[in-house]
Amino acid sequence: MNIRAGVDQRSTEYEVLSPWADVDPVPLRGINPRPKDLAGKKIGLFLNEKRAAHLSLSAFEQELLQRIPGATTSWYKCTGHNIPEMLTEGKARFEAWVRSVDAVVLAVAD
């Protein structure tokens, strides 16, 4: 019998552990309520510096405009690293853009 570290290597039984942690059952909610419908809404497309972000958001935009009547889009392109720019020199530009749209889509596209 081949026993290593107290485990019988011929055993067909395994202990399976769940990767999920116990969490508080607090429902997720956004900062603002979601629009009930996107028809006629302006959708913001947040473009970060990830290499496939423009490609992903362009494909999303094309599909969105085909499916949702009257929807329009507005692009926001980061000129630096996302968070620092939005908190410092780009803050006014970012806040003006956010106020001008009804919803925002951000692609993390590596």
MMTF fields as JSON, N, C-alpha, C and O atoms, coordinates in Angstrom:
{
  "mmtfVersion": "1.0.0",
  "mmtfProducer": "UNKNOWN",
  "numBonds": 439,
  "numAtoms": 440,
  "numGroups": 110,
  "numChains": 1,
  "numModels": 1,
  "chainsPerModel": [1],
  "groupsPerChain": [110],
  "chainIdList": ["A"],
  "bondAtomList": [4, 2, 8, 6, 12, 10, 16, 14, 20, 18, 24, 22, 28, 26, 32, 30, 36, 34, 40, 38, 44, 42, 48, 46, 52, 50, 56, 54, 60, 58, 64, 62, 68, 66, 72, 70, 76, 74, 80, 78, 84, 82, 88, 86, 92, 90, 96, 94, 100, 98, 104, 102, 108, 106, 112, 110, 116, 114, 120, 118, 124, 122, 128, 126, 132, 130, 136, 134, 140, 138, 144, 142, 148, 146, 152, 150, 156, 154, 160, 158, 164, 162, 168, 166, 172, 170, 176, 174, 180, 178, 184, 182, 188, 186, 192, 190, 196, 194, 200, 198, 204, 202, 208, 206, 212, 210, 216, 214, 220, 218, 224, 222, 228, 226, 232, 230, 236, 234, 240, 238, 244, 242, 248, 246, 252, 250, 256, 254, 260, 258, 264, 262, 268, 266, 272, 270, 276, 274, 280, 278, 284, 282, 288, 286, 292, 290, 296, 294, 300, 298, 304, 302, 308, 306, 312, 310, 316, 314, 320, 318, 324, 322, 328, 326, 332, 330, 336, 334, 340, 338, 344, 342, 348, 346, 352, 350, 356, 354, 360, 358, 364, 362, 368, 366, 372, 370, 376, 374, 380, 378, 384, 382, 388, 386, 392, 390, 396, 394, 400, 398, 404, 402, 408, 406, 412, 410, 416, 414, 420, 418, 424, 422, 428, 426, 432, 430, 436, 434],
  "bondOrderList": [1, 1, 1, 1, 1, 1, 1, 1, 1, 1, 1, 1, 1, 1, 1, 1, 1, 1, 1, 1, 1, 1, 1, 1, 1, 1, 1, 1, 1, 1, 1, 1, 1, 1, 1, 1, 1, 1, 1, 1, 1, 1, 1, 1, 1, 1, 1, 1, 1, 1, 1, 1, 1, 1, 1, 1, 1, 1, 1, 1, 1, 1, 1, 1, 1, 1, 1, 1, 1, 1, 1, 1, 1, 1, 1, 1, 1, 1, 1, 1, 1, 1, 1, 1, 1, 1, 1, 1, 1, 1, 1, 1, 1, 1, 1, 1, 1, 1, 1, 1, 1, 1, 1, 1, 1, 1, 1, 1, 1],
  "groupList": [{"groupName": "MET", "atomNameList": ["N", "CA", "C", "O"], "elementList": ["N", "C", "C", "O"], "formalChargeList": [0, 0, 0, 0], "bondAtomList": [1, 0, 2, 1, 3, 2], "bondOrderList": [1, 1, 2], "singleLetterCode": "M", "chemCompType": "L-PEPTIDE LINKING"}, {"groupName": "ASN", "atomNameList": ["N", "CA", "C", "O"], "elementList": ["N", "C", "C", "O"], "formalChargeList": [0, 0, 0, 0], "bondAtomList": [1, 0, 2, 1, 3, 2], "bondOrderList": [1, 1, 2], "singleLetterCode": "N", "chemCompType": "L-PEPTIDE LINKING"}, {"groupName": "ILE", "atomNameList": ["N", "CA", "C", "O"], "elementList": ["N", "C", "C", "O"], "formalChargeList": [0, 0, 0, 0], "bondAtomList": [1, 0, 2, 1, 3, 2], "bondOrderList": [1, 1, 2], "singleLetterCode": "I", "chemCompType": "L-PEPTIDE LINKING"}, {"groupName": "ARG", "atomNameList": ["N", "CA", "C", "O"], "elementList": ["N", "C", "C", "O"], "formalChargeList": [0, 0, 0, 0], "bondAtomList": [1, 0, 2, 1, 3, 2], "bondOrderList": [1, 1, 2], "singleLetterCode": "R", "chemCompType": "L-PEPTIDE LINKING"}, {"groupName": "ALA", "atomNameList": ["N", "CA", "C", "O"], "elementList": ["N", "C", "C", "O"], "formalChargeList": [0, 0, 0, 0], "bondAtomList": [1, 0, 2, 1, 3, 2], "bondOrderList": [1, 1, 2], "singleLetterCode": "A", "chemCompType": "L-PEPTIDE LINKING"}, {"groupName": "GLY", "atomNameList": ["N", "CA", "C", "O"], "elementList": ["N", "C", "C", "O"], "formalChargeList": [0, 0, 0, 0], "bondAtomList": [1, 0, 2, 1, 3, 2], "bondOrderList": [1, 1, 2], "singleLetterCode": "G", "chemCompType": "PEPTIDE LINKING"}, {"groupName": "VAL", "atomNameList": ["N", "CA", "C", "O"], "elementList": ["N", "C", "C", "O"], "formalChargeList": [0, 0, 0, 0], "bondAtomList": [1, 0, 2, 1, 3, 2], "bondOrderList": [1, 1, 2], "singleLetterCode": "V", "chemCompType": "L-PEPTIDE LINKING"}, {"groupName": "ASP", "atomNameList": ["N", "CA", "C", "O"], "elementList": ["N", "C", "C", "O"], "formalChargeList": [0, 0, 0, 0], "bondAtomList": [1, 0, 2, 1, 3, 2], "bondOrderList": [1, 1, 2], "singleLetterCode": "D", "chemCompType": "L-PEPTIDE LINKING"}, {"groupName": "GLN", "atomNameList": ["N", "CA", "C", "O"], "elementList": ["N", "C", "C", "O"], "formalChargeList": [0, 0, 0, 0], "bondAtomList": [1, 0, 2, 1, 3, 2], "bondOrderList": [1, 1, 2], "singleLetterCode": "Q", "chemCompType": "L-PEPTIDE LINKING"}, {"groupName": "SER", "atomNameList": ["N", "CA", "C", "O"], "elementList": ["N", "C", "C", "O"], "formalChargeList": [0, 0, 0, 0], "bondAtomList": [1, 0, 2, 1, 3, 2], "bondOrderList": [1, 1, 2], "singleLetterCode": "S", "chemCompType": "L-PEPTIDE LINKING"}, {"groupName": "THR", "atomNameList": ["N", "CA", "C", "O"], "elementList": ["N", "C", "C", "O"], "formalChargeList": [0, 0, 0, 0], "bondAtomList": [1, 0, 2, 1, 3, 2], "bondOrderList": [1, 1, 2], "singleLetterCode": "T", "chemCompType": "L-PEPTIDE LINKING"}, {"groupName": "GLU", "atomNameList": ["N", "CA", "C", "O"], "elementList": ["N", "C", "C", "O"], "formalChargeList": [0, 0, 0, 0], "bondAtomList": [1, 0, 2, 1, 3, 2], "bondOrderList": [1, 1, 2], "singleLetterCode": "E", "chemCompType": "L-PEPTIDE LINKING"}, {"groupName": "TYR", "atomNameList": ["N", "CA", "C", "O"], "elementList": ["N", "C", "C", "O"], "formalChargeList": [0, 0, 0, 0], "bondAtomList": [1, 0, 2, 1, 3, 2], "bondOrderList": [1, 1, 2], "singleLetterCode": "Y", "chemCompType": "L-PEPTIDE LINKING"}, {"groupName": "LEU", "atomNameList": ["N", "CA", "C", "O"], "elementList": ["N", "C", "C", "O"], "formalChargeList": [0, 0, 0, 0], "bondAtomList": [1, 0, 2, 1, 3, 2], "bondOrderList": [1, 1, 2], "singleLetterCode": "L", "chemCompType": "L-PEPTIDE LINKING"}, {"groupName": "PRO", "atomNameList": ["N", "CA", "C", "O"], "elementList": ["N", "C", "C", "O"], "formalChargeList": [0, 0, 0, 0], "bondAtomList": [1, 0, 2, 1, 3, 2], "bondOrderList": [1, 1, 2], "singleLetterCode": "P", "chemCompType": "L-PEPTIDE LINKING"}, {"groupName": "TRP", "atomNameList": ["N", "CA", "C", "O"], "elementList": ["N", "C", "C", "O"], "formalChargeList": [0, 0, 0, 0], "bondAtomList": [1, 0, 2, 1, 3, 2], "bondOrderList": [1, 1, 2], "singleLetterCode": "W", "chemCompType": "L-PEPTIDE LINKING"}, {"groupName": "LYS", "atomNameList": ["N", "CA", "C", "O"], "elementList": ["N", "C", "C", "O"], "formalChargeList": [0, 0, 0, 0], "bondAtomList": [1, 0, 2, 1, 3, 2], "bondOrderList": [1, 1, 2], "singleLetterCode": "K", "chemCompType": "L-PEPTIDE LINKING"}, {"groupName": "PHE", "atomNameList": ["N", "CA", "C", "O"], "elementList": ["N", "C", "C", "O"], "formalChargeList": [0, 0, 0, 0], "bondAtomList": [1, 0, 2, 1, 3, 2], "bondOrderList": [1, 1, 2], "singleLetterCode": "F", "chemCompType": "L-PEPTIDE LINKING"}, {"groupName": "HIS", "atomNameList": ["N", "CA", "C", "O"], "elementList": ["N", "C", "C", "O"], "formalChargeList": [0, 0, 0, 0], "bondAtomList": [1, 0, 2, 1, 3, 2], "bondOrderList": [1, 1, 2], "singleLetterCode": "H", "chemCompType": "L-PEPTIDE LINKING"}, {"groupName": "CYS", "atomNameList": ["N", "CA", "C", "O"], "elementList": ["N", "C", "C", "O"], "formalChargeList": [0, 0, 0, 0], "bondAtomList": [1, 0, 2, 1, 3, 2], "bondOrderList": [1, 1, 2], "singleLetterCode": "C", "chemCompType": "L-PEPTIDE LINKING"}],
  "groupTypeList": [0, 1, 2, 3, 4, 5, 6, 7, 8, 3, 9, 10, 11, 12, 11, 6, 13, 9, 14, 15, 4, 7, 6, 7, 14, 6, 14, 13, 3, 5, 2, 1, 14, 3, 14, 16, 7, 13, 4, 5, 16, 16, 2, 5, 13, 17, 13, 1, 11, 16, 3, 4, 4, 18, 13, 9, 13, 9, 4, 17, 11, 8, 11, 13, 13, 8, 3, 2, 14, 5, 4, 10, 10, 9, 15, 12, 16, 19, 10, 5, 18, 1, 2, 14, 11, 0, 13, 10, 11, 5, 16, 4, 3, 17, 11, 4, 15, 6, 3, 9, 6, 7, 4, 6, 6, 13, 4, 6, 4, 7],
  "groupIdList": [1, 2, 3, 4, 5, 6, 7, 8, 9, 10, 11, 12, 13, 14, 15, 16, 17, 18, 19, 20, 21, 22, 23, 24, 25, 26, 27, 28, 29, 30, 31, 32, 33, 34, 35, 36, 37, 38, 39, 40, 41, 42, 43, 44, 45, 46, 47, 48, 49, 50, 51, 52, 53, 54, 55, 56, 57, 58, 59, 60, 61, 62, 63, 64, 65, 66, 67, 68, 69, 70, 71, 72, 73, 74, 75, 76, 77, 78, 79, 80, 81, 82, 83, 84, 85, 86, 87, 88, 89, 90, 91, 92, 93, 94, 95, 96, 97, 98, 99, 100, 101, 102, 103, 104, 105, 106, 107, 108, 109, 110],
  "secStructList": [7, 7, 3, 3, 6, 6, 3, 3, 6, 6, 7, 7, 7, 7, 7, 7, 7, 7, 1, 7, 7, 7, 7, 7, 7, 7, 7, 7, 7, 7, 1, 1, 7, 7, 7, 1, 7, 7, 6, 6, 7, 3, 3, 3, 3, 3, 3, 7, 1, 7, 6, 6, 2, 2, 2, 2, 2, 2, 2, 2, 2, 2, 2, 2, 2, 2, 2, 1, 6, 6, 7, 3, 3, 3, 3, 3, 3, 7, 1, 1, 7, 2, 2, 2, 2, 2, 2, 6, 6, 6, 2, 2, 2, 2, 2, 2, 2, 2, 2, 6, 7, 1, 3, 3, 3, 3, 7, 7, 7, 7],
  "xCoordList": [0.843, 0.0, 0.889, 1.785, 0.635, 1.424, 0.73, -0.283, 1.26, 0.656, 1.645, 2.797, 1.17, 2.001, 1.236, 0.091, 1.845, 1.241, -0.093, -1.016, -0.194, -1.399, -2.574, -3.693, -2.364, -3.457, -3.234, -2.151, -4.253, -4.175, -4.312, -5.373, -3.254, -3.235, -4.223, -4.55, -4.714, -5.671, -7.104, -8.022, -7.322, -8.673, -9.375, -8.746, -10.66, -11.466, -12.351, -13.216, -12.154, -12.939, -12.1, -10.927, -12.728, -12.06, -12.93, -14.157, -12.323, -13.055, -13.133, -12.109, -14.333, -14.539, -14.922, -15.847, -14.201, -14.464, -15.059, -14.66, -16.005, -16.618, -15.723, -15.206, -15.528, -14.727, -15.51, -14.928, -16.793, -17.634, -17.57, -17.67, -17.406, -17.371, -18.791, -19.667, -19.002, -20.271, -20.273, -19.317, -21.345, -21.436, -22.773, -23.722, -22.831, -24.098, -25.034, -24.604, -26.293, -27.243, -27.757, -28.963, -26.845, -27.221, -27.397, -26.46, -28.581, -28.769, -27.893, -27.686, -27.385, -26.574, -27.464, -28.593, -26.954, -27.699, -26.693, -25.602, -27.072, -26.193, -26.274, -27.067, -25.453, -25.466, -26.758, -27.355, -27.186, -28.435, -29.329, -28.835, -30.633, -31.518, -31.251, -30.907, -31.413, -31.235, -32.424, -33.554, -32.173, -33.31, -34.172, -33.655, -35.481, -36.391, -36.271, -36.513, -35.894, -35.829, -34.702, -34.477, -34.001, -32.912, -33.345, -32.554, -34.574, -35.055, -34.985, -35.479, -34.362, -34.248, -33.236, -33.147, -32.487, -31.517, -30.128, -29.8, -29.321, -27.927, -27.094, -27.109, -26.365, -25.56, -24.095, -23.546, -23.474, -22.065, -21.204, -21.459, -20.197, -19.245, -17.895, -17.246, -17.48, -16.256, -15.096, -15.031, -14.182, -13.048, -11.797, -11.315, -11.279, -10.043, -8.866, -9.025, -7.713, -6.513, -6.275, -5.219, -7.212, -7.026, -6.973, -7.659, -6.158, -5.877, -7.076, -7.119, -8.049, -9.209, -10.468, -11.554, -10.338, -11.522, -12.244, -13.47, -11.512, -12.172, -12.897, -14.026, -12.258, -12.885, -14.151, -15.181, -14.076, -15.231, -16.375, -17.524, -16.061, -17.118, -17.696, -18.888, -16.888, -17.405, -18.406, -19.451, -18.085, -19.012, -20.286, -21.386, -20.142, -21.31, -22.164, -23.387, -21.523, -22.246, -23.05, -24.216, -22.428, -23.116, -24.354, -25.424, -24.218, -25.352, -26.431, -27.622, -26.012, -26.954, -27.797, -29.022, -27.129, -27.839, -28.771, -29.763, -28.47, -29.361, -30.585, -31.68, -30.399, -31.481, -32.373, -33.548, -31.849, -32.595, -32.981, -32.113, -34.282, -34.724, -34.421, -34.717, -33.832, -33.584, -32.427, -32.16, -31.736, -30.592, -29.438, -29.243, -28.685, -27.476, -26.333, -26.559, -25.122, -23.973, -23.095, -23.109, -22.341, -21.364, -20.136, -20.227, -18.987, -17.746, -16.99, -16.952, -16.39, -15.445, -14.15, -14.118, -13.083, -11.788, -10.862, -10.606, -10.362, -9.367, -8.088, -7.697, -7.45, -6.179, -5.005, -3.846, -5.306, -4.271, -4.81, -5.704, -4.282, -4.802, -6.175, -6.364, -7.126, -8.54, -8.844, -9.291, -8.612, -9.044, -8.293, -8.942, -6.963, -6.294, -6.76, -6.912, -6.988, -7.435, -8.787, -9.017, -9.688, -11.041, -11.097, -12.082, -10.076, -10.053, -9.215, -9.271, -8.446, -7.547, -7.849, -8.914, -6.917, -7.037, -8.223, -8.715, -8.696, -9.821, -11.162, -12.165, -11.198, -12.43, -13.606, -14.698, -13.404, -14.493, -15.014, -16.222, -14.092, -14.493, -15.28, -16.297, -14.803, -15.489, -16.872, -17.846, -16.976, -18.267, -19.266, -20.45, -18.812, -19.699, -20.209, -21.381, -19.332, -19.735, -20.759, -21.767, -20.513, -21.441, -22.821, -23.834, -22.87, -24.165, -24.889, -26.11, -24.158, -24.773, -25.352, -25.986, -25.147, -25.629, -26.642, -26.698, -27.444, -28.46, -27.955, -28.476, -26.964, -26.369, -24.958, -24.63, -24.117, -22.723, -22.371, -22.774, -21.605, -21.042, -19.528, -18.964, -18.878, -17.427, -16.963, -17.472, -16.013, -15.479, -14.095, -13.23, -13.889, -12.557, -12.11, -12.49, -11.323, -11.057, -9.576, -8.961, -9.001, -7.586, -7.403, -6.278],
  "yCoordList": [-1.174, 0.0, 1.238, 1.365, 2.162, 3.375, 4.5, 5.032, 4.856, 5.904, 7.059, 6.884, 8.239, 9.433, 10.498, 10.807, 11.044, 12.082, 11.62, 12.419, 10.345, 9.841, 9.654, 9.447, 9.72, 9.574, 8.31, 8.094, 7.481, 6.265, 6.676, 7.153, 6.5, 6.932, 6.164, 6.614, 5.003, 4.216, 4.611, 4.085, 5.499, 5.884, 6.601, 7.347, 6.374, 7.054, 8.122, 8.68, 8.407, 9.425, 10.688, 10.627, 11.837, 13.116, 14.063, 13.99, 14.925, 15.965, 17.166, 17.651, 17.638, 18.767, 19.972, 19.913, 21.068, 22.295, 23.334, 23.441, 24.09, 25.144, 26.38, 26.78, 26.996, 28.226, 29.458, 30.533, 29.325, 30.458, 30.704, 29.77, 31.939, 32.315, 32.623, 32.925, 32.544, 32.987, 34.512, 35.152, 35.08, 36.533, 36.999, 36.223, 38.263, 38.832, 38.924, 39.31, 38.577, 38.621, 40.031, 40.277, 40.947, 42.324, 42.445, 42.173, 42.85, 42.966, 44.067, 45.113, 43.816, 44.808, 45.922, 45.677, 47.137, 48.255, 49.274, 49.429, 49.943, 50.932, 52.262, 52.434, 53.186, 54.526, 55.234, 55.926, 55.055, 55.635, 54.508, 53.438, 54.729, 53.682, 53.441, 54.365, 52.205, 51.88, 52.394, 52.389, 52.838, 53.244, 52.019, 50.924, 52.22, 51.106, 50.669, 49.508, 51.606, 51.351, 52.213, 53.324, 51.726, 52.499, 53.237, 53.982, 53.044, 53.721, 55.233, 55.766, 55.91, 57.355, 57.873, 59.084, 57.01, 57.416, 57.605, 57.03, 58.43, 58.604, 57.693, 57.824, 56.766, 55.793, 56.204, 56.367, 56.369, 56.72, 55.479, 54.454, 55.57, 54.475, 54.927, 55.8, 54.331, 54.723, 53.927, 52.709, 54.612, 53.978, 54.168, 55.287, 53.065, 53.152, 52.772, 52.656, 52.581, 52.313, 50.836, 50.486, 49.971, 48.55, 48.344, 49.033, 47.394, 47.255, 46.875, 47.241, 46.156, 45.758, 46.541, 46.211, 47.567, 48.318, 48.991, 48.912, 49.648, 50.344, 49.353, 49.604, 48.245, 47.216, 46.664, 46.519, 46.36, 45.811, 46.805, 46.457, 48.052, 49.057, 49.425, 49.718, 49.418, 49.69, 48.616, 48.926, 47.352, 46.255, 46.396, 46.189, 46.746, 46.96, 48.103, 47.984, 49.211, 50.372, 50.016, 50.391, 49.3, 48.908, 48.071, 48.312, 47.104, 46.246, 47.052, 46.887, 47.915, 48.744, 49.602, 49.645, 50.288, 51.195, 50.452, 51.021, 49.208, 48.408, 47.924, 47.826, 47.624, 47.027, 48.029, 47.744, 49.185, 50.124, 51.353, 52.128, 51.537, 52.678, 54.014, 54.213, 54.91, 56.262, 56.402, 57.51, 55.324, 55.428, 56.125, 55.975, 56.882, 57.52, 57.185, 56.695, 57.454, 57.174, 58.414, 59.314, 58.424, 59.475, 58.801, 58.097, 59.018, 58.378, 59.265, 60.486, 58.636, 59.312, 58.533, 57.342, 59.196, 58.535, 59.064, 60.265, 58.166, 58.541, 58.926, 58.294, 59.956, 60.362, 59.922, 60.134, 59.322, 58.827, 57.606, 56.93, 57.322, 56.197, 56.58, 57.689, 55.664, 55.943, 56.749, 57.891, 56.183, 56.815, 58.12, 59.127, 58.15, 59.431, 60.575, 61.703, 60.297, 61.353, 61.891, 63.1, 60.985, 61.407, 62.147, 62.83, 62.025, 62.706, 63.974, 64.766, 64.173, 65.333, 66.21, 66.822, 66.272, 67.22, 66.969, 67.907, 65.727, 65.424, 65.387, 65.019, 65.761, 65.629, 66.414, 65.865, 67.661, 68.492, 67.926, 67.869, 67.51, 66.927, 65.639, 65.417, 64.779, 63.518, 63.77, 63.154, 64.658, 64.934, 65.521, 65.192, 66.385, 66.95, 65.846, 65.838, 64.918, 63.805, 62.921, 62.545, 62.59, 61.735, 62.388, 61.707, 63.681, 64.375, 64.387, 64.538, 64.232, 64.327, 63.006, 62.985, 61.907, 60.6, 60.006, 60.387, 59.058, 58.395, 57.108, 56.684, 56.486, 55.242, 55.156, 55.812, 54.342, 54.2, 52.736, 51.905, 52.426, 51.092, 51.241, 52.089, 50.408, 50.4, 49.002, 48.016, 48.911, 47.608, 47.429, 48.289, 46.326, 45.929, 44.909, 43.741, 45.324, 44.503, 44.304, 44.99, 43.375, 43.045, 42.148, 41.758],
  "zCoordList": [0.0, 0.0, 0.0, 0.834, -0.95, -1.083, -0.305, -0.759, 0.839, 1.669, 1.761, 2.159, 1.384, 1.466, 2.242, 1.912, 3.242, 4.087, 4.658, 4.814, 4.966, 5.608, 4.672, 5.143, 3.342, 2.376, 1.569, 1.026, 1.49, 0.685, -0.775, -1.18, -1.579, -2.974, -3.836, -4.934, -3.366, -4.146, -3.85, -4.48, -2.932, -2.537, -3.688, -4.437, -3.822, -4.838, -4.211, -4.886, -2.966, -2.29, -2.111, -1.741, -2.383, -2.265, -1.455, -1.522, -0.714, -0.013, -0.951, -1.43, -1.209, -2.108, -1.27, -0.459, -1.473, -0.738, -1.676, -2.835, -1.168, -1.964, -1.988, -0.944, -3.163, -3.227, -2.771, -2.63, -2.543, -2.175, -0.682, 0.115, -0.309, 1.105, 1.564, 0.753, 2.859, 3.413, 3.384, 3.823, 2.87, 2.769, 3.31, 3.425, 3.635, 4.076, 2.874, 1.787, 3.053, 1.929, 1.65, 1.683, 1.378, 1.084, -0.426, -1.177, -0.884, -2.33, -2.924, -2.309, -4.122, -4.82, -5.349, -5.774, -5.32, -5.901, -6.421, -5.874, -7.459, -8.054, -7.327, -6.401, -7.753, -7.175, -7.543, -6.719, -8.786, -9.279, -9.76, -10.115, -9.777, -10.309, -11.797, -12.534, -12.22, -13.637, -14.44, -13.952, -15.664, -16.509, -16.832, -17.053, -16.856, -17.167, -18.618, -18.946, -19.487, -20.919, -21.487, -21.005, -22.491, -23.099, -24.362, -24.941, -24.792, -25.997, -25.798, -24.805, -26.761, -26.707, -25.692, -25.489, -25.063, -24.038, -24.648, -25.686, -23.968, -24.36, -23.463, -22.239, -24.09, -23.367, -23.448, -24.537, -22.296, -22.241, -22.4, -21.767, -23.234, -23.444, -22.904, -23.48, -21.801, -21.107, -21.669, -21.501, -22.334, -22.996, -22.151, -21.979, -21.628, -20.855, -21.75, -22.965, -21.171, -21.961, -22.258, -22.785, -21.939, -22.223, -23.73, -24.485, -24.158, -25.595, -26.45, -27.625, -25.908, -26.71, -26.352, -26.829, -25.524, -25.078, -26.241, -26.328, -27.131, -28.246, -29.149, -29.57, -29.441, -30.27, -29.612, -30.271, -28.329, -27.605, -27.542, -27.816, -27.178, -27.07, -28.429, -28.527, -29.471, -30.819, -31.24, -31.812, -30.956, -31.273, -30.445, -30.957, -29.168, -28.315, -28.846, -28.921, -29.215, -29.73, -30.981, -31.105, -31.892, -33.129, -32.809, -33.368, -31.926, -31.55, -30.819, -31.085, -29.905, -29.152, -30.089, -29.971, -31.026, -31.923, -32.881, -33.337, -33.187, -34.022, -33.239, -33.793, -31.963, -31.164, -30.443, -30.214, -30.081, -29.239, -30.054, -30.457, -30.299, -31.101, -30.421, -29.243, -31.186, -30.705, -29.729, -29.264, -29.405, -28.493, -29.197, -30.403, -28.428, -28.937, -27.975, -26.868, -28.41, -27.553, -27.419, -28.258, -26.342, -26.089, -25.501, -24.495, -26.131, -25.703, -24.724, -24.873, -23.723, -22.826, -22.896, -22.586, -23.3, -23.394, -22.323, -22.247, -21.498, -20.501, -21.219, -22.2, -20.727, -21.317, -20.448, -20.803, -19.333, -18.425, -17.716, -18.226, -16.565, -15.8, -15.259, -14.759, -15.36, -15.109, -13.844, -13.94, -12.686, -11.441, -11.156, -10.873, -11.215, -10.923, -11.818, -11.35, -13.09, -14.003, -13.586, -13.609, -13.201, -12.86, -11.528, -11.247, -10.716, -9.425, -9.443, -8.503, -10.494, -10.518, -11.726, -11.801, -12.668, -13.776, -14.698, -15.325, -14.799, -15.681, -14.989, -15.601, -13.724, -12.934, -13.529, -13.668, -13.872, -14.406, -15.729, -15.957, -16.591, -17.878, -17.673, -18.33, -16.749, -16.47, -15.876, -16.309, -14.9, -14.267, -15.254, -15.196, -16.156, -17.183, -18.103, -18.478, -18.463, -19.328, -18.623, -19.221, -17.373, -16.624, -16.54, -16.698, -16.297, -16.216, -17.556, -17.594, -18.648, -19.975, -20.488, -21.544, -19.761, -20.23, -19.252, -18.082, -19.762, -18.939, -18.31, -17.279, -18.9, -18.394, -18.946, -19.935, -18.304, -18.722, -18.861, -18.047, -19.916, -20.123, -20.097, -20.789, -19.292, -19.212, -19.584, -19.051, -20.484, -20.889, -20.293, -20.45, -19.619, -19.188, -20.208, -20.125, -21.15, -22.338, -22.546, -23.363, -21.816, -21.99, -23.194, -23.508]
}
